[in-house]
Amino acid sequence: PGLSNYLLDVSEETQIKLEEYIQETKIEGLNVISEGNIPPNPSELLVSEAMINLLEKLKEIYDIIILDGPPTQLVTDSLILTRLVDSTVIVSASNETKKDNLHKIIDRIHNVEGKISGIVLNKVVVSAKEYKSKYYYREENEK
């Protein structure tokens, strides 16, 4: 069972325990709730009162909660999640994600009043020489 199962079970007011949906990992202190079965209405579940209540319960148990969403260009679920969290980290693939698409994603997140704390660039081919010449850190106020 996963997130979708939990949200459906809670909305049906069955006697369920959150602990049944939380899975321990090999990493101490890291637990996960898998996605669960694909429901007919995933976006509706994410904006449900059950989801809000779940996040509140998880905040009582955990110091940090990370929600992993699907690509924002494919479905609206990730945009919905940006409204439920304190901050969003965008993960972008080097040499795959076009700059225009990345700008559109950033605009969409800002349009739903989501906050972006950063972008992770993955799939980067790194050699010491290329890294020094092509990549740099930028402060937020340097636009």
Z-matrix of the N, CA and C atoms (Angstrom, degrees):
N
C 1 1.470
C 2 1.521 1 110.97
N 3 1.318 2 115.62 1 148.52
C 4 1.454 3 120.47 2 -178.78
C 5 1.514 4 111.80 3 -138.20
N 6 1.331 5 114.53 4 -160.70
C 7 1.464 6 121.42 5 -175.17
C 8 1.527 7 112.39 6 -56.50
N 9 1.317 8 117.11 7 -49.46
C 10 1.469 9 119.27 8 -177.93
C 11 1.520 10 111.02 9 -61.94
N 12 1.335 11 117.14 10 -40.13
C 13 1.458 12 120.18 11 178.59
C 14 1.517 13 111.25 12 -63.22
N 15 1.335 14 116.08 13 -43.49
C 16 1.462 15 120.73 14 179.07
C 17 1.527 16 110.67 15 -60.25
N 18 1.340 17 116.05 16 -49.14
C 19 1.465 18 119.74 17 -177.22
C 20 1.523 19 111.68 18 -63.30
N 21 1.323 20 117.72 19 -37.69
C 22 1.468 21 120.86 20 177.24
C 23 1.516 22 110.93 21 -69.57
N 24 1.340 23 117.07 22 -41.94
C 25 1.461 24 120.47 23 -179.72
C 26 1.520 25 111.66 24 -65.41
N 27 1.334 26 116.76 25 -40.70
C 28 1.468 27 120.64 26 179.61
C 29 1.521 28 110.00 27 -65.39
N 30 1.343 29 117.18 28 -41.58
C 31 1.461 30 119.78 29 -178.16
C 32 1.523 31 111.62 30 -66.95
N 33 1.328 32 116.87 31 -23.11
C 34 1.469 33 120.62 32 176.71
C 35 1.527 34 111.57 33 -88.09
N 36 1.347 35 114.69 34 1.99
C 37 1.463 36 122.27 35 177.48
C 38 1.521 37 113.37 36 58.27
N 39 1.308 38 117.26 37 36.79
C 40 1.458 39 120.42 38 174.68
C 41 1.525 40 108.55 39 -81.35
N 42 1.303 41 116.93 40 162.95
C 43 1.458 42 121.89 41 179.65
C 44 1.530 43 108.59 42 -83.54
N 45 1.326 44 116.16 43 92.21
C 46 1.457 45 119.28 44 179.97
C 47 1.516 46 109.53 45 -120.37
N 48 1.318 47 114.76 46 159.01
C 49 1.455 48 120.85 47 178.47
C 50 1.519 49 107.88 48 -117.25
N 51 1.307 50 116.47 49 130.01
C 52 1.463 51 122.02 50 179.42
C 53 1.528 52 111.31 51 -55.63
N 54 1.321 53 116.66 52 -36.38
C 55 1.462 54 121.08 53 -178.11
C 56 1.527 55 112.42 54 -58.08
N 57 1.334 56 117.27 55 -26.05
C 58 1.465 57 121.18 56 179.67
C 59 1.530 58 111.88 57 -69.38
N 60 1.313 59 117.19 58 -17.42
C 61 1.464 60 121.97 59 -176.46
C 62 1.524 61 112.59 60 -103.54
N 63 1.325 62 116.38 61 -14.18
C 64 1.467 63 121.03 62 -179.52
C 65 1.518 64 108.85 63 -88.96
N 66 1.334 65 115.85 64 127.78
C 67 1.465 66 121.11 65 -179.39
C 68 1.523 67 109.68 66 -110.10
N 69 1.309 68 116.20 67 133.92
C 70 1.461 69 120.84 68 175.03
C 71 1.524 70 109.06 69 -78.49
N 72 1.327 71 116.45 70 151.85
C 73 1.461 72 121.31 71 175.91
C 74 1.522 73 108.53 72 -115.77
N 75 1.326 74 116.80 73 178.22
C 76 1.461 75 121.40 74 177.87
C 77 1.528 76 111.43 75 -72.58
N 78 1.324 77 116.82 76 -14.68
C 79 1.459 78 121.41 77 -179.93
C 80 1.530 79 108.05 78 -91.27
N 81 1.309 80 115.44 79 122.48
C 82 1.459 81 120.42 80 -177.83
C 83 1.527 82 110.77 81 -59.81
N 84 1.330 83 116.39 82 129.94
C 85 1.460 84 121.30 83 177.77
C 86 1.515 85 114.43 84 84.61
N 87 1.330 86 117.89 85 -1.89
C 88 1.465 87 121.31 86 179.59
C 89 1.521 88 109.11 87 -109.26
N 90 1.294 89 116.23 88 115.97
C 91 1.461 90 122.77 89 177.64
C 92 1.519 91 108.77 90 -121.12
N 93 1.317 92 116.60 91 157.14
C 94 1.460 93 120.59 92 179.67
C 95 1.517 94 110.62 93 -135.32
N 96 1.315 95 114.00 94 155.89
C 97 1.462 96 121.91 95 166.44
C 98 1.519 97 104.02 96 -119.60
N 99 1.320 98 117.32 97 119.32
C 100 1.457 99 120.37 98 -178.51
C 101 1.525 100 109.81 99 -71.72
N 102 1.327 101 116.01 100 174.05
C 103 1.463 102 119.55 101 -177.31
C 104 1.516 103 113.09 102 -70.86
N 105 1.317 104 118.20 103 -30.75
C 106 1.455 105 121.28 104 -178.23
C 107 1.514 106 111.61 105 83.24
N 108 1.314 107 115.80 106 -168.78
C 109 1.465 108 121.17 107 179.76
C 110 1.528 109 110.37 108 -70.90
N 111 1.315 110 116.17 109 148.98
C 112 1.467 111 120.14 110 179.18
C 113 1.525 112 108.69 111 -74.38
N 114 1.333 113 116.68 112 115.40
C 115 1.466 114 120.01 113 -178.79
C 116 1.529 115 110.48 114 -83.92
N 117 1.310 116 117.13 115 165.26
C 118 1.471 117 119.74 116 178.36
C 119 1.537 118 111.92 117 -70.97
N 120 1.324 119 117.71 118 -18.79
C 121 1.465 120 121.89 119 -173.64
C 122 1.524 121 111.97 120 -135.41
N 123 1.339 122 118.99 121 61.65
C 124 1.471 123 119.32 122 -173.99
C 125 1.525 124 113.82 123 -60.64
N 126 1.322 125 117.87 124 -40.75
C 127 1.467 126 119.94 125 -178.77
C 128 1.523 127 111.34 126 -63.42
N 129 1.322 128 116.80 127 -39.00
C 130 1.467 129 120.57 128 179.21
C 131 1.525 130 111.07 129 -64.66
N 132 1.333 131 116.72 130 -35.99
C 133 1.462 132 119.58 131 178.73
C 134 1.525 133 111.30 132 -66.52
N 135 1.327 134 116.20 133 -37.37
C 136 1.468 135 119.73 134 -177.88
C 137 1.522 136 112.72 135 -67.71
N 138 1.318 137 118.03 136 -27.69
C 139 1.468 138 120.62 137 179.69
C 140 1.530 139 111.72 138 -99.25
N 141 1.318 140 116.12 139 8.23
C 142 1.458 141 120.14 140 -176.72
C 143 1.523 142 112.17 141 -76.32
N 144 1.303 143 114.79 142 161.42
C 145 1.466 144 120.88 143 175.52
C 146 1.522 145 110.07 144 -63.22
N 147 1.325 146 116.45 145 -31.99
C 148 1.461 147 120.64 146 178.60
C 149 1.529 148 111.16 147 -62.10
N 150 1.327 149 117.54 148 -38.87
C 151 1.462 150 121.19 149 179.00
C 152 1.524 151 110.61 150 -67.68
N 153 1.317 152 116.36 151 -44.25
C 154 1.472 153 121.04 152 178.28
C 155 1.531 154 109.48 153 -59.18
N 156 1.327 155 116.37 154 -46.51
C 157 1.460 156 120.62 155 -179.99
C 158 1.530 157 111.89 156 -63.98
N 159 1.336 158 116.14 157 -38.21
C 160 1.464 159 120.04 158 178.21
C 161 1.523 160 110.40 159 -61.38
N 162 1.326 161 116.94 160 -46.85
C 163 1.462 162 120.15 161 179.85
C 164 1.518 163 111.29 162 -61.04
N 165 1.311 164 117.37 163 -38.34
C 166 1.468 165 120.77 164 177.64
C 167 1.531 166 110.92 165 -64.05
N 168 1.335 167 116.88 166 -42.08
C 169 1.468 168 120.52 167 177.82
C 170 1.525 169 110.63 168 -63.79
N 171 1.341 170 116.09 169 -42.56
C 172 1.465 171 119.62 170 -179.02
C 173 1.522 172 111.69 171 -65.73
N 174 1.340 173 117.51 172 -32.88
C 175 1.468 174 121.10 173 177.73
C 176 1.527 175 111.46 174 -64.45
N 177 1.320 176 117.17 175 -28.77
C 178 1.460 177 121.38 176 177.84
C 179 1.529 178 111.39 177 -73.22
N 180 1.344 179 116.60 178 -25.66
C 181 1.463 180 121.73 179 -175.16
C 182 1.524 181 112.29 180 -96.40
N 183 1.344 182 117.21 181 -39.03
C 184 1.457 183 121.79 182 -170.31
C 185 1.523 184 112.41 183 -117.00
N 186 1.327 185 115.43 184 151.35
C 187 1.466 186 121.57 185 176.33
C 188 1.524 187 111.24 186 -77.68
N 189 1.323 188 116.39 187 -40.05
C 190 1.464 189 121.79 188 -177.79
C 191 1.524 190 108.95 189 -131.33
N 192 1.314 191 116.01 190 134.76
C 193 1.470 192 122.22 191 177.34
C 194 1.516 193 107.03 192 -122.57
N 195 1.324 194 115.87 193 125.79
C 196 1.465 195 121.04 194 178.68
C 197 1.526 196 108.19 195 -114.22
N 198 1.315 197 116.19 196 125.36
C 199 1.458 198 121.27 197 175.82
C 200 1.520 199 107.88 198 -105.68
N 201 1.300 200 116.85 199 124.69
C 202 1.462 201 121.94 200 -179.88
C 203 1.522 202 107.85 201 -102.95
N 204 1.323 203 116.25 202 119.26
C 205 1.455 204 120.30 203 -177.85
C 206 1.513 205 112.65 204 -112.13
N 207 1.317 206 116.26 205 167.53
C 208 1.464 207 121.32 206 178.71
C 209 1.529 208 110.74 207 -73.97
N 210 1.335 209 117.23 208 167.59
C 211 1.474 210 119.75 209 177.41
C 212 1.526 211 111.21 210 -54.57
N 213 1.323 212 116.32 211 134.64
C 214 1.463 213 120.12 212 -176.35
C 215 1.517 214 113.32 213 -67.39
N 216 1.320 215 117.95 214 -21.06
C 217 1.459 216 119.20 215 179.80
C 218 1.525 217 112.27 216 -77.94
N 219 1.325 218 117.13 217 -18.32
C 220 1.459 219 120.02 218 -176.67
C 221 1.519 220 113.02 219 -89.72
N 222 1.319 221 117.13 220 -45.03
C 223 1.465 222 121.61 221 -177.82
C 224 1.520 223 109.54 222 -141.11
N 225 1.304 224 116.26 223 165.44
C 226 1.471 225 120.63 224 -178.23
C 227 1.523 226 113.17 225 -86.69
N 228 1.317 227 117.88 226 -3.63
C 229 1.466 228 120.89 227 -175.62
C 230 1.526 229 112.85 228 -55.21
N 231 1.323 230 117.09 229 -42.42
C 232 1.473 231 119.47 230 -179.19
C 233 1.520 232 111.36 231 -65.58
N 234 1.321 233 117.37 232 -36.39
C 235 1.468 234 119.50 233 177.13
C 236 1.520 235 110.80 234 -65.60
N 237 1.313 236 116.62 235 -37.17
C 238 1.461 237 120.37 236 176.83
C 239 1.531 238 109.28 237 -63.05
N 240 1.329 239 116.12 238 -42.87
C 241 1.469 240 120.01 239 -178.58
C 242 1.528 241 111.72 240 -63.96
N 243 1.342 242 117.96 241 -32.83
C 244 1.466 243 119.57 242 -179.35
C 245 1.521 244 111.80 243 -62.59
N 246 1.309 245 116.94 244 -24.25
C 247 1.465 246 120.37 245 178.73
C 248 1.526 247 111.98 246 -80.56
N 249 1.338 248 116.92 247 -16.06
C 250 1.463 249 121.28 248 -176.31
C 251 1.521 250 113.35 249 -98.16
N 252 1.317 251 116.93 250 -10.27
C 253 1.470 252 120.71 251 -172.83
C 254 1.522 253 111.27 252 -113.02
N 255 1.324 254 115.36 253 165.51
C 256 1.458 255 120.70 254 178.50
C 257 1.523 256 111.45 255 -74.40
N 258 1.327 257 116.87 256 -33.39
C 259 1.452 258 120.23 257 -176.65
C 260 1.526 259 110.38 258 -158.78
N 261 1.329 260 115.68 259 155.41
C 262 1.458 261 122.20 260 -178.20
C 263 1.517 262 109.94 261 -120.30
N 264 1.328 263 115.56 262 139.33
C 265 1.456 264 122.08 263 172.46
C 266 1.527 265 106.32 264 -114.85
N 267 1.323 266 115.97 265 124.17
C 268 1.458 267 121.22 266 178.62
C 269 1.525 268 108.12 267 -89.97
N 270 1.321 269 116.89 268 134.18
C 271 1.461 270 121.26 269 175.20
C 272 1.520 271 107.07 270 -108.75
N 273 1.333 272 115.91 271 124.16
C 274 1.451 273 122.13 272 -175.06
C 275 1.525 274 109.84 273 -128.09
N 276 1.328 275 116.82 274 140.04
C 277 1.466 276 121.43 275 -178.53
C 278 1.526 277 110.38 276 -90.74
N 279 1.322 278 115.32 277 127.17
C 280 1.464 279 121.13 278 178.66
C 281 1.529 280 109.93 279 -62.55
N 282 1.320 281 115.74 280 136.53
C 283 1.467 282 123.62 281 178.97
C 284 1.523 283 113.64 282 62.88
N 285 1.332 284 117.65 283 12.32
C 286 1.465 285 121.46 284 175.59
C 287 1.524 286 110.92 285 -121.07
N 288 1.330 287 116.34 286 -44.82
C 289 1.458 288 120.72 287 -179.28
C 290 1.515 289 108.82 288 -81.61
N 291 1.317 290 116.01 289 125.13
C 292 1.467 291 120.08 290 177.94
C 293 1.525 292 109.09 291 -78.55
N 294 1.344 293 116.07 292 145.87
C 295 1.470 294 120.80 293 -178.94
C 296 1.525 295 111.01 294 -57.35
N 297 1.332 296 117.31 295 -42.33
C 298 1.470 297 119.92 296 179.83
C 299 1.526 298 111.42 297 -59.44
N 300 1.329 299 116.38 298 -41.85
C 301 1.466 300 119.53 299 179.08
C 302 1.526 301 111.38 300 -66.76
N 303 1.316 302 116.82 301 -37.69
C 304 1.456 303 120.10 302 177.39
C 305 1.529 304 110.81 303 -64.62
N 306 1.326 305 116.90 304 -42.13
C 307 1.463 306 120.43 305 176.78
C 308 1.531 307 111.07 306 -62.53
N 309 1.327 308 117.53 307 -38.17
C 310 1.465 309 120.93 308 178.39
C 311 1.528 310 111.01 309 -64.38
N 312 1.328 311 115.38 310 -41.73
C 313 1.471 312 119.82 311 179.02
C 314 1.526 313 110.20 312 -63.00
N 315 1.324 314 116.50 313 -45.03
C 316 1.467 315 120.69 314 178.67
C 317 1.530 316 110.01 315 -60.53
N 318 1.320 317 116.98 316 -43.94
C 319 1.472 318 120.70 317 178.22
C 320 1.524 319 111.40 318 -61.87
N 321 1.328 320 116.95 319 -42.41
C 322 1.476 321 120.35 320 179.71
C 323 1.519 322 110.89 321 -61.93
N 324 1.325 323 116.25 322 -41.98
C 325 1.466 324 119.33 323 179.34
C 326 1.524 325 110.55 324 -64.80
N 327 1.321 326 116.77 325 -43.00
C 328 1.462 327 119.72 326 177.67
C 329 1.528 328 111.52 327 -65.71
N 330 1.328 329 117.75 328 -34.66
C 331 1.465 330 121.21 329 179.74
C 332 1.517 331 113.11 330 -64.59
N 333 1.335 332 117.71 331 -27.76
C 334 1.462 333 120.19 332 176.59
C 335 1.533 334 110.95 333 -98.12
N 336 1.343 335 115.00 334 16.29
C 337 1.454 336 123.72 335 177.47
C 338 1.528 337 113.05 336 64.63
N 339 1.324 338 115.73 337 29.71
C 340 1.462 339 120.20 338 174.35
C 341 1.517 340 110.54 339 -81.03
N 342 1.315 341 115.91 340 153.39
C 343 1.464 342 121.48 341 179.25
C 344 1.523 343 108.53 342 -107.83
N 345 1.318 344 116.49 343 135.23
C 346 1.457 345 121.83 344 179.74
C 347 1.529 346 108.62 345 -108.37
N 348 1.332 347 116.52 346 124.81
C 349 1.462 348 119.30 347 178.72
C 350 1.519 349 112.20 348 -97.59
N 351 1.334 350 117.41 349 -13.35
C 352 1.452 351 118.62 350 177.98
C 353 1.508 352 112.63 351 169.02
N 354 1.332 353 113.84 352 177.60
C 355 1.454 354 121.66 353 178.21
C 356 1.520 355 107.90 354 -128.68
N 357 1.313 356 116.63 355 131.91
C 358 1.459 357 122.35 356 174.69
C 359 1.520 358 106.54 357 -100.84
N 360 1.311 359 115.96 358 124.00
C 361 1.454 360 121.63 359 177.39
C 362 1.521 361 107.22 360 -100.93
N 363 1.336 362 115.99 361 112.95
C 364 1.456 363 118.44 362 -179.50
C 365 1.525 364 110.51 363 -110.79
N 366 1.300 365 116.21 364 176.59
C 367 1.465 366 123.94 365 -177.58
C 368 1.529 367 112.13 366 61.01
N 369 1.329 368 116.52 367 31.32
C 370 1.462 369 121.56 368 179.58
C 371 1.530 370 108.74 369 -87.23
N 372 1.321 371 115.65 370 129.18
C 373 1.459 372 119.97 371 173.46
C 374 1.518 373 106.07 372 -85.46
N 375 1.329 374 116.07 373 117.01
C 376 1.454 375 120.09 374 -172.53
C 377 1.528 376 111.24 375 -116.50
N 378 1.299 377 114.76 376 125.53
C 379 1.458 378 120.72 377 165.27
C 380 1.517 379 104.74 378 -122.60
N 381 1.297 380 118.30 379 153.80
C 382 1.462 381 121.60 380 -175.05
C 383 1.526 382 111.32 381 -56.76
N 384 1.307 383 118.05 382 -42.35
C 385 1.463 384 121.03 383 -178.10
C 386 1.539 385 111.19 384 -66.09
N 387 1.316 386 117.15 385 -47.28
C 388 1.467 387 120.22 386 -179.63
C 389 1.520 388 111.59 387 -65.53
N 390 1.326 389 116.84 388 -39.49
C 391 1.455 390 120.53 389 -177.11
C 392 1.518 391 111.39 390 -60.12
N 393 1.317 392 117.44 391 -43.90
C 394 1.459 393 120.98 392 -178.74
C 395 1.512 394 112.25 393 -67.51
N 396 1.297 395 118.27 394 -31.74
C 397 1.455 396 119.33 395 -173.84
C 398 1.529 397 113.90 396 -91.79
N 399 1.324 398 119.16 397 -21.63
C 400 1.462 399 119.92 398 -172.31
C 401 1.523 400 115.10 399 -111.83
N 402 1.320 401 118.89 400 -21.11
C 403 1.452 402 120.17 401 -174.06
C 404 1.519 403 110.48 402 -119.41
N 405 1.324 404 114.78 403 146.93
C 406 1.456 405 119.49 404 -179.27
C 407 1.516 406 108.60 405 -154.15
N 408 1.313 407 115.14 406 166.14
C 409 1.455 408 121.02 407 176.08
C 410 1.517 409 108.64 408 -99.48
N 411 1.322 410 116.31 409 147.35
C 412 1.453 411 120.92 410 -177.77
C 413 1.515 412 108.60 411 -133.26
N 414 1.298 413 116.03 412 135.90
C 415 1.451 414 120.81 413 175.40
C 416 1.518 415 109.17 414 -76.01
N 417 1.332 416 116.97 415 152.42
C 418 1.467 417 121.86 416 -178.14
C 419 1.523 418 113.21 417 -56.87
N 420 1.330 419 117.19 418 -35.62
C 421 1.456 420 119.52 419 -176.26
C 422 1.540 421 112.67 420 -82.53
N 423 1.318 422 118.30 421 -0.49
C 424 1.460 423 122.05 422 177.83
C 425 1.523 424 109.34 423 -97.65
N 426 1.299 425 118.88 424 79.23
C 427 1.472 426 120.46 425 -176.61
C 428 1.485 427 111.91 426 -102.18
